[in-house]
């Protein structure tokens, strides 16, 4: 969020058109497997395609927790 100058979950929710509770749930890990629909709109909020979003090093196999 810092890279895209989005200060908080509320701002992201406004940009992507999702409820703030959905954003907070994904960010906190309560929603362990968000739907592709949700991720599409989150990427949209960052002005990115899904491909661009998932191409980030954050999604590298080295960063995936198996638990």
N, C-alpha and C positions, 0 to 999 in steps of 0.2 A: 504494500500500500504506500510505503514511503516513496518508492521509485516513481509512482504515479501521482504523487502529491495528494493522496487521499488520507485525511487525518484520522478518520474513525469509521467504524462499521456503518454508522448512520449515513455518512456521505457516500459510501460505496452502495448502500441500499438505494439511495436516491438515483445514483448514476445507472444502476443496472435494473431498476424496476422491481426489485424483490423486497419482501418485508425485512426489516432490520433483524427480526428474530431468526430468520433463515441465515442471514450473513453471520450473526453471532454464533449460531449453532455449528456452522461449518468451520469457522475460525477456532472455536473452542475444542473441536473434535467430537462434540456430542453427536453430530451427524458424520459418522465415520466414512460412509460411502454416498456422497451427494450424487443426485441424478445428473445425467448428462445435460438435461434441460437446465438445472440449476447452475451447472458449471458454464454452460453457454452464456447465460445472462451475467454471471460474475465476470467472465472474460470480456463480455460486451461493456461492462462497467469500467473496465480497464482500457477500453478502446483497442481490444486485441481479438484476434480469432482464437478459436479453441486450439488450433495448431500452434500458434505463437505462445499461448498461455502455457500449454503442456511442454513446450520446448525448453522451458526454463530449467536451470540446473537444480532447482528445488525438487524436480521430479526425477532426478537421476536415481538409478537403482541403489546407489550408495546412501541415499537419504531416505529410503523407504524402510519404515519400521515394520517388522513382521508381526508385531503384537497387535 
